[in-house]
Each structure stands twice: as C-alpha cells, then as structure tokens.
Amino acid sequence: MKKLNSIWVILLVLFIASCNSTTNKKAAIETDENGFVVLTDDQVENMVKRSYQYVAMYNVNNKFAISQGGWNTLKSDTEPKDHTMTDIARPNNDTYYTGIMLDLRTEPFVVKLPAFNSDYVSLMVTAYDHYVNIPKTTRVGDFEKPETILLYSSRTEGYNGEPVEGVDEIFKCSGDFVSAVVRTMPHLSEPERYAKVLESIGEIGFETLSEFQGKEPKAQLPVDFPDIGKTDADIFENNLLEVMQFVMNHVDFNSENELDAEVLKAYKPLGIEPGKTFDPETAIKIDGKKLRDASLTVRDEYLAMMQDPIELGKLIPMMFQPKGTPNLETLLLMSITGPIGMPMEEAVYPAVNTSDGTPMNAMNDYVIKMTKDELPPSGAFWSITLYDEANGFFIPNERKKYSVGKNAGYVLNKEGGIDIYIATEQPEGVPAENWLPINRENLNLNLILRSYVTDLEKHKTWKVPAAQIIN
C-alpha cells in the first residue's frame, strides 16, 4: 500500500511540474494585441546584434548566386565594377572577383586554380556565418603553379574529409552554402600583363568530386530559400525568423562557443533551433517594424564608429578572421560596413575621415594630400574609393571613376606624393586620374582606403590621411 501511495505522489509531482512548465512556456510567448510576441527593447536589440552577421551574409551570398544564375555557378569579372553594382555594400573596383557559389550538401566540389602573374591573388571562402577563411594567397607563395582544392561541409553527404587522389588541399567550410572568391589584381595599367591575368582568370574552374573522378555527378538536393531583401533592414522587418531558421540548418553552431551560444539562446524561445523546419502557419509572430527600426539604429551606430580611429584600431585586427577571433563588436562593424572582406594580413581598410571630424558631404569639395613618406605601407598596392555613406554604393558619374589607385589610375607628383580631389569639377592642373567626381547635393560621403599586403609593423605608426575641405 505504501508503494502505491509513493507512485501516486510521484505522478502528482510530475503533473504539477508539467503544469508549471506549460505556464512558463505560455509566459515566454506572451503576445500583444497585434499577435506579436512581446519583446523588450533590450531583447530586440540583442536579437538584431546577434543576427546581423547571418542576415548580411545570407543577403549577400544569395544575391551573388542569383546575379550569376544560381548556386554551383562561376562568374568572373572581366572589367572593373561600376555604380550599377549594388549587390554588396562598399564593393571595390581595384581587384577582379571570380565568384564560385557552391551548395556543398550533395557532394564536395573541387576548385581548379591556375598560376597567376599578378602582385596579388587570394582565395576567400565564406559561409552564412561571415567568418572569413583565406586558404590560398600570394602573400604566402600560392598561385605560382596550378593547384586543386576540395571544399566540403559538416553536412556534405558521403564525405568526411578523407584524402582524394589528385587533390592538393582539402578545406572544410563552416556552412553548406559558400562563396569561394578568387580576388585578383588585374594590372590594368600594364596591357600585356593584364592580358595574361585575364587568361589565368579564364582558367579558374570547378566540378563535383564525382566529375573530378570521372563519374556522373549526383543529383543536387532541392532547396527552398527564404526571400532576400534589397537591404538587410528588409529581412529584419519581413522574414527574420525564417532566414535564421534556414541559417541554423546550414551553418555549424557550437554551444561551447560564446557567440554561438548567445544567438541560440536568443532564438530558442521563439522556436528557432538547428534542425527544425520553419512553418509560417504556426511560427511565432514578431514585430518586424520594431526589428527594422532597431537594425537601422544599430547600423547608424556602427557606421559612426568608422569615424573613430581609436575604436577602429581595436577592432581591425579581429576583422574578417576565421571563427574564434572576431568578437560581437567586430562582426557587427564588418557586416554593416561591407560584408566579405579580407583579414589585415591580406589587406587593411581604414576609413579616410575629414581633418576636422565633420561628416563628409557632397555639398563640399575635398582634397587628400600624401607625401611620398605618407603613402600607405603596402606590399602589393593601395587604393582610395568613394561611396555614398548610407548604402555604400559607388557615386554615379559619366567617367565611371570611383577610386584612385594603381588599377584605377593615379599620377604621383615629382616628389613621389599625391593629391587626390573629390569635387564636382576637375580642378585646374589636377590629373584626371587623381579626381573623384561628385554631384553637388546633400549626400554624406564615405572614403575607404585599401592597402593590400600591408607592412603591419610600419602600419602601427603610419597615419591614415585626412580629407580637407577646400571650398
């Protein structure tokens, strides 16, 4: 009899615990009069900050895939980018991109890389998590001879990283959908060399592991992508939960990694977890307008940080690095200012600000002066590129002149220095190569200096040039 009573006590305790659990779940998904889950301002800000790296890269990588005909495609630049390039914020036109967009779920892909006669070439691999890996670069002697590299992920069917005859290197990606970008300095100012670079770019290729081994490729798994947005704010407003569920199913998350743990913690109460399926009919509803506004506030906060050399100095060493190096602040800055960049070992990207600290605006003209000793300490080449601040796009102009540098063209003065003008009209006596055209309008401007294979020791004491107002 005592044993029976004990069983009833246990069942009663379990029943009460179940009721409490149900009550807690209901409290966790409290909704307002519009049916939106109730989130505090702090929770909304935390969701935005924890999500930005994934939203930015989902948007960018899928735009790239769409623009070149889908996944498992290759597209190479054969001429410099212009102001019609709006797939990514702050693009550059001092290097050519060969974008290989790969879906690694069905089987690995083997990328074929030729030799290059260029001062700078690199292979950059990035998934939806925005961690950046550079498995190949001229900085360490790569691209002197043809090579092959195999790419796969944790979820690639039937492959776990074993050696493959004929493959020179095997690289495990952090997600299923990746952009593998070969970035090449084209040497536009050297016609014969430029022709050779274009020839090498044309030899870049890829194929499935099956094809590489002389077999028929496997049928690719179907996929239904959530909608992309014209801007990242569009995703925050329209389909954040759907995008984050998709990302969580196709990116490696490690609960022992602090950043991974925090984003998983933020989304679990909303029913978004790795391995789940998003159902719009039963999914929790969130206030997209509130999330959009919060994302724009965070965006503006981090764009303003570009004007702060002290804060930038702290974050630059962690930018565009593999997982484990960037902190949240770094991931936010690089995702907002321009997704998919290079670690400082490959290139540095300091902003060029005004000498008095005021925002640069197209209502004024400016000049950037550098003596020979003040030029960037670059081991390959450097450039200065002009954008509109809000979107990070090139400033449209008939000359299609958006940057000053070795590829876009520049003229050093007789002392070996340079004066670069941002103006509505070409100043008298100023070479056209050193003039960046603008239209007289109330438009905030943004200048980014890129220095490839920088001497990092000299960079510690090198001073970024400032733009001086001249009217």
N, C-alpha and C positions, 0 to 999 in steps of 0.2 A: 504493500500500500504506500509506504514511504517513497519507494522508487517511482510509482505512478505520479505521486504528488510532485516529485522532483522534475519529472518530464513536463508536467503542466506549467511549472514555474519557468522552465527554460523556454517553452513555447510562448508564454506570456511576455517574457523579456524580449524575445525575438520580434513579437508582434509590436511591442511598444517602440523598439528600435526602428522597425520598418516604418511605423507612422511618423516618427521623428525625422527619418531620412526623407520621406515623402514631403513633409512640411518644409524641410530645409531646401529641397530641390525647388519647391514652389516659390520659396522666398528668393532663391538665387535667380529665378527668371521672372521676377515681378515686372509687369508691363504697365505702360501708361495708357491714357485714354485713346491714343492712336494705335495701340497694339505693339508699340516698340518696347523692347526690353529696357528697363530703367538702368542707366549707366551714369555714374557721377562724372563730372568734368575730368577728374583725375584718371578715371578708368578709360575714358575716351582718349585722352592724351596718351596714356600708356599704350593703348591699342594701336594708335597711329604710329607712335615711335617704334614699337616692336614690329610693326608690319611694313614699314617704309621700304626696307631693303628688298623685300619679296615683291611688293607691289611694283616698285620701279623696275626691277629686273623682269618680272612677268610681262609688264607692258613693253619693255624694250626688246626683249628676245622674241616675243611673239610678233611685234611689228616688223622686226628684221625678217622673220620667217615668212610673213605674209608678203612683204615687199619683194622677196626673191622667189616666190612661187610655192612656199610651204616648207615643211621640215624635210630633212635629208636632201638638201639642195646646197649648191655652192654659187656664190656670186662675187665677182671681183671688180674693184674699181679699175677703170682704165683712163679716168680723167679726174681732176680734183672735184671735190664736192662743192655745191653752191647753196644758195639760200633756199632752194626747194627741199633741202634735206631737213626734215622735221621729225624723223623717227626717234631721235635721241637729242637730249639737251647737250649743248656745247660740243658739237662734233668738231673734228679738226680736218683741215684740208692740207696738212703738211705730210701726211702719210696716206698710202693707199691701203684699203682693207680688202681682204678676201674673207668673206663671212661664210662659214660652213655651219649650217644649222642642223643639229643631229638629234634624233629621237633614239635613245640607246636602250629602249625597253626590250626590243625583239632580239637583237644581237649586237655585238660590238661593231665599230667601224674602224677601218684602217685609213689614216690620212697620209698621203704621199707628199713629202716636202722636197723640193728641188734645192740645188745650190743657188746662192744669190751673190751678185756683185753689187752690194749695197752697204752703206755705212751702218744701216740699222734694219733689222728684221726680227720679229718675235712671233711666237705662237701663244695666244692668250685663251684660256679656257674658263668659262663662267657659266654657272647654272642659275636657277631662280633665287639662290640664296645670296648672290652678289659677292661671294668670296672669289678672289681672283688668283689664278694659278698661271705661271709662265713656264711651261715645261721646256720650251725651246727659245733661245735668244742669241743673237750675235754677240751680246755682251760677254758670254762665256765661251764663244768659239763655235756655236752652232751655225748651220746653214752654209758651211764650207763644202759639204758634199751632200748628195741626195740621201734622205732618210725616210723611214716609216715610223709612225707612232699609232698605237692602238688605243682607242678610248672606249671605256665601259663604265657602268654604274653598279650600285648595290643590287639593283633590280633587273639587270640585264639577264634575260633568260638563257640558261645553259652555259654561262661563262663566269668563272670566278678568279680571273687574273693569271691563269696558267700561261707559261711561255708559248709562243707561236713561231714556228719556223719562218724566217724571212722578215719578222717584225723586229725593228731595232729597239723600240721602247714601248712599254705598256703603262698607261696612265688611268687611274681610277678617278672618275668625276664625282662630284658631290650631289649630282642630281641626274635625272633621266633626260631632260631636255636642256641641251647645252649649246652655247655658241662657241665655236672654235675659230678664232680670228687670227689670221696671219696679217700682221701690220708691217708695212714695208715703206721705207724711204725711197721715193721713186727717182730722185736726182733729175728733176725736171730741167734744171739749168745746164745739164750735160747731155745733149741729144743722143750720142752714141751709147752712153751708159744707161740712159733712160730706156732706150730700145731693148737693151739686154735685160733690164729689170722687168719690163713688160713681158718679155719672152719667158722669164722664170715664173712670173705670176701665172701665166697661162698653163704652166706645167703642174700647178698645185691640183691635187685630185683626192678623191676618197672613194671607198667602196666598203660593202659589208664584209665581215670576216669570211662568210661563205664564198663571196665572189673572189676575195683575195686568195682563197684556197682552191679556186676553180670549180666551185659548186654553185647551184642555183640559190639566190637569196631567199631567206624566209619571208613569208607574207607578213607585212607590218601590222602590228596590233592597232585596232581602231582607237580613236581618241576624240573626245568632245570637249573643246576648250571653252572656258568661260570667256565672255566678251572682254576685249581690251578697252582702254579708254584713250581719248585724244590726249588727255593729261592724266597724271597719277591721281589727281583730285577726283576725276570722274570715277575711277574704280572705288575710291574710298566712299563715294556717295552711292554708287549704283549696285555694286556686287562684291563688296569686300569679303564677305563670308564665303561666297562661292569660290573666289580666287584663292583665298587662304586654304580652303579645304583641298583644292586641286594642288596647290604648292606642297602642302603637308604630305600628300600622297606620292609626290615625285621628287622630294628632296630629303637628304639624310638629316635626321634630327637625333641629337644625343642628349638625353636627360641629365647627363653629368656635365654638359657644357652650360654655363650660366645663362648665356643669351638664348640658347635653345630652350632651356627650362622655363625661362620667363615668358617667351612667346607661347609655348604650350600651355602654361598656366593661365595666361590671359584669355586663351580661346576655348579651353576645356569647358568652362561653364556655359558657353554658347553652343556647345555641341560640335565643335570643330576639333577633330583629333586625327592623327595619322591613321590611315586605313579605313576611314568612314566614307560614306557616299553622301554627297550633298543633294538633298531633296527640297526644292523651292516650296513645295506644298506644305511641308512640315517644319522647315527651318525656322529658327528664331528670327524675328524681325528686329532690325536695328535702325536708328535714326540716321539715314545716310547724309542728310543735310548737316547734321551736327558733326559727323565724322569728316565731311568735306571741309567745313569751316576750320576744324581743328588741324587738318592736314595743311591747309593754307597758312595757318598761323605758325605751325612748325616749319614749313617751307621758308617763310619770310625770316624767321629767327635764324635759320642756318645759312640763308643767303647773306644776311647781315654779318654773320661770323666770317665771311670771306674778306671783310674789311678789317678784320682784327688779326694782325700778323702774329701776335703772341699766341692766341688760341690756335691759329693755323699751324704755327711751329710745333705745338704739342701733338697735333693730330696727323700731320703729313707723314711722319714715319710709319704710322699704322694704316694708312690708306691703301686700298686696292691690294691687300695682302691675303694669303690663304687663311682659312678658318683657324681661330685660336689667337690671332694677332689683333684684329680690329676690335675696339670696344663699341658700345652703342653710339656714342657721340660721333665716332669716325664713320660708322656705317650710315648714319643719318646725313652727315655732310656730303659724303661721296655719292649717295643715292639721290640727293636733292640737286646737287650742283651739276652732276653729269655722270650717269651710270656708265659702267665699263671703262675703267681707266687702268693706268699702269702703276705698279709699286715704285717707290722712289729710287730703287736700284736701277730701274729701267728709265724712268722719267719723273721729273717733278713738275708740278702745275701751280706755281704761285699766282695769285691774283695781282694785277697791277692796279693800284688804287691812286687816288689823287694826292697831291702833295699836302693839301690842307685837310684831307679826311672827308671832304664833302662828296656826296654821290656824284658819279659822272653822268652827265645828261647831254643829249644831243642838241640842246639849246646853246651849247658852248662848243668851241674848238679846243683841242688839247695837243700838247707835244710831249713826247717821251724822249729824253736825252740820255745816251750812254756813251761814255768814253771807251776807248779800247780796253782799259783795265776794268771797266764796269760791265762788260758784256757777260752773259751767263757762262759759267764754267762747264760748258757742255763738251762731252767727249765725242758726240756724233753731230748733232745740230740743234738749233733752237728756233722758236717762232713766237710771235705775239699775235693773238687772234681776237677779233672784236665780235661781241654778241649783244643782243638786247638782254637786259638783266632778267626780265620776268620769265621768258621762255627759254633763253639760252640758244637762240637761233642766230644765224648769220644776218647781218644788216644788208638787205637787198640793195644792189647798185648795178648799173649798166656794165661796169668794168669787171664785175664778179671778183672784186678784190676784198678779201675778208681777213687776210693775215699778212704779216711781214716776216720773212724768214728765208732760209736757203732754198726751199722749194717754191714758195710763192714769189720769191724775188726780194732782194734788198740791195742797197748801194751803201757801202761804208764810205765815210769821209776820208780825207787824205791822212788823218791821224789814226785811222782804224776804228773810230767810233761810229755812232749812227744817231740820227734824229728821226723819229717816227711821228707823223702828224695824223691826227684824227680831225677831219674838217669837212665842211660842205663843199669847198672848192680846193683844188690843188694849189697849195701855197707857191708863190713865185720862187723859183730856184730850187724847189724840192723835187727830187726824182719821183716819178710816178710809182716806183716800186716801194717807196717809203711813205706813201699816202694811203690812209684808210678812209674811204668816203662815208659820210653820213648825210641824212636828210635833216633839215632844221625842224625839229619837232620836240615835244615834251616827252622824251623817251629815255629812261635810265639805261645806261650802257655798262657793259662788263668786259674787262680785258683779262685774258688768261695767257700767261707766258708758259710755254712748254720747253723744257730743256731735257734732251734725251742723253742717257748715259752720263749723267752729271758727275763731276768730281765731288763726291759727297763731303770730303774734308774741306775743300775750298768753299763749298756751298754753305758751310756753317758760318762763315764770316762774310759771304757775298750778300750784298744788299739789293733787294728787288727794286727796280727802277720805279719812279712815280710819274704820274701824268700831271702836267702843269697846265692850268687854264691859260689860254693866250688871247682871249677877247674879253 
